[in-house]
Amino acid sequence: MAKKTFESALERLEQITEELEDGELSLDSSLKKFDEGIKLAGYCGEQLTKAKAKVELLLEKDGKLEAIPFDGSDSGNQELSE
């Protein structure tokens, strides 16, 4: 079995979403898919939290590590002084 990655989990979550939206599954199958989707969403959330923590640790300002909260907005033009 291949190692689960954020990308593979997200891809599978998208597949499950499409299958549930189609409405062709039985109630039992829908519940199983929903349960799998909840687990995948939790896994993805954990991976994003870990990535956020790593980004905050890597941000450096004035020779010291400074955690700058990540708000998810597009701040590509923001510069850090060195």
Contact map, one row per residue, 1 for C-alpha under 8 A:
1110000000000000000000000000000000000000000000000000000000000000000000000000000000
1111000000000000000000000000000000000000000000000000000000000000000000000000000000
1111100000000000000000000000000000000000000000000000000000000000000000000000000000
0111110110000000000000000000000000000000000000000000000000000000000000000000000000
0011111110000000000000000000000000000000000000000000000000000000000000000000000000
0001111111000000000000000000000000000000001100100000000000000000000000000000000000
0000111111100000000000000000000000000000000000000000000000000000000000000000000000
0001111111110000000000000000000000000000000000000000000000000000000000000000000000
0001111111111000000000000000000000000001001100000000000000000000000000000000000000
0000011111111100000000000000000000000001100100000000000000000000000000000000000000
0000001111111110000000000000000000000000000000000000000000000000000000000000000000
0000000111111111000000000000000000000001000000000000000000000000000000000000000000
0000000011111111100000000000000000001001100000000000000000000000000000000000000000
0000000001111111110000000000000000000000000000000000000000000000000000000000000000
0000000000111111111000000000000000000000000000000000000000000000000000000000000000
0000000000011111111100000000000011001000000000000000000000000000000000000000000000
0000000000001111111110000000000000001000000000000000000000000000000000000000000000
0000000000000111111111000000000000000000000000000000000000000000000000000000000000
0000000000000011111111111000000000000000000000000000000000000000000000000000000000
0000000000000001111111111000010011000000000000000000000000000000000000000000000000
0000000000000000111111100000000000000000000000000000000000000000000000000000000000
0000000000000000011111111000000000000000000000000000000000000000000000000000000000
0000000000000000001111111000000000000000000000000000000000000000000000000000000000
0000000000000000001101111100000000000000000000000000000000000000000000000000000000
0000000000000000001101111111110000000000000000000000000000000000000000000000000000
0000000000000000000000011111110000000000000000000000000000000000000000000000000000
0000000000000000000000001111111000000000000000000000000000000000000000000000000000
0000000000000000000000001111111100000000000000000000000000000000000000000000000000
0000000000000000000000001111111110000000000000000000000000000000000000000000000000
0000000000000000000100001111111111000000000000000000000000000000000000000000000000
0000000000000000000000000011111111100000000000000000000000000000000000000000000000
0000000000000000000000000001111111110000000000000000000000000000000000000000000000
0000000000000001000100000000111111111000000000000000000000000000000000000000000000
0000000000000001000100000000011111111100000000000000000000000000000000000000000000
0000000000000000000000000000001111111110000000000000000000000000000000000000000000
0000000000000000000000000000000111111111000000000000000000000000000000000000000000
0000000000001001100000000000000011111111100000000000000000000000000000000000000000
0000000000000000000000000000000001111111110000000000000000000000000000000000000000
0000000000000000000000000000000000111111111000000000000000000000000000000000000000
0000000011011000000000000000000000011111111100000000000000000000000000000000000000
0000000001001000000000000000000000001111111110000000000000000000000000000000000000
0000000000000000000000000000000000000111111111000000000000000000000000000000000000
0000010010000000000000000000000000000011111111100000000000000000000000000000000000
0000010011000000000000000000000000000001111111110000000000000000000000000000000000
0000000000000000000000000000000000000000111111111000000000000000000000000000000000
0000000000000000000000000000000000000000011111111100000000000000000000000000000000
0000010000000000000000000000000000000000001111111110000000000000000000000000000000
0000000000000000000000000000000000000000000111111111000000000000000000000000000000
0000000000000000000000000000000000000000000011111111100000000000000000000000000000
0000000000000000000000000000000000000000000001111111110000000000000000000000000000
0000000000000000000000000000000000000000000000111111111000000000000000000000000000
0000000000000000000000000000000000000000000000011111111100000000000001000000000000
0000000000000000000000000000000000000000000000001111111110000000000000000000000000
0000000000000000000000000000000000000000000000000111111111000000000000000000000000
0000000000000000000000000000000000000000000000000011111111100000000000000000000000
0000000000000000000000000000000000000000000000000001111111100000011111000000000000
0000000000000000000000000000000000000000000000000000111111110000111000000000000000
0000000000000000000000000000000000000000000000000000011111110000100000000000000000
0000000000000000000000000000000000000000000000000000001111111000111100000000000000
0000000000000000000000000000000000000000000000000000000011111111110000000000000000
0000000000000000000000000000000000000000000000000000000000111111110000000000000111
0000000000000000000000000000000000000000000000000000000000011111000000000000000011
0000000000000000000000000000000000000000000000000000000000011111100000000000000001
0000000000000000000000000000000000000000000000000000000000011111110000000000000000
0000000000000000000000000000000000000000000000000000000011111011111000000000000000
0000000000000000000000000000000000000000000000000000000110111001111100000000000000
0000000000000000000000000000000000000000000000000000000110100000111110000000000000
0000000000000000000000000000000000000000000000000000000100100000011111000000000000
0000000000000000000000000000000000000000000000000000000100000000001111100000000000
0000000000000000000000000000000000000000000000000001000100000000000111110000000000
0000000000000000000000000000000000000000000000000000000000000000000011111000000000
0000000000000000000000000000000000000000000000000000000000000000000001111100000000
0000000000000000000000000000000000000000000000000000000000000000000000111110000000
0000000000000000000000000000000000000000000000000000000000000000000000011111000000
0000000000000000000000000000000000000000000000000000000000000000000000001111110000
0000000000000000000000000000000000000000000000000000000000000000000000000111110000
0000000000000000000000000000000000000000000000000000000000000000000000000011111000
0000000000000000000000000000000000000000000000000000000000000000000000000011111100
0000000000000000000000000000000000000000000000000000000000000000000000000000111110
0000000000000000000000000000000000000000000000000000000000001000000000000000011111
0000000000000000000000000000000000000000000000000000000000001100000000000000001111
0000000000000000000000000000000000000000000000000000000000001110000000000000000111
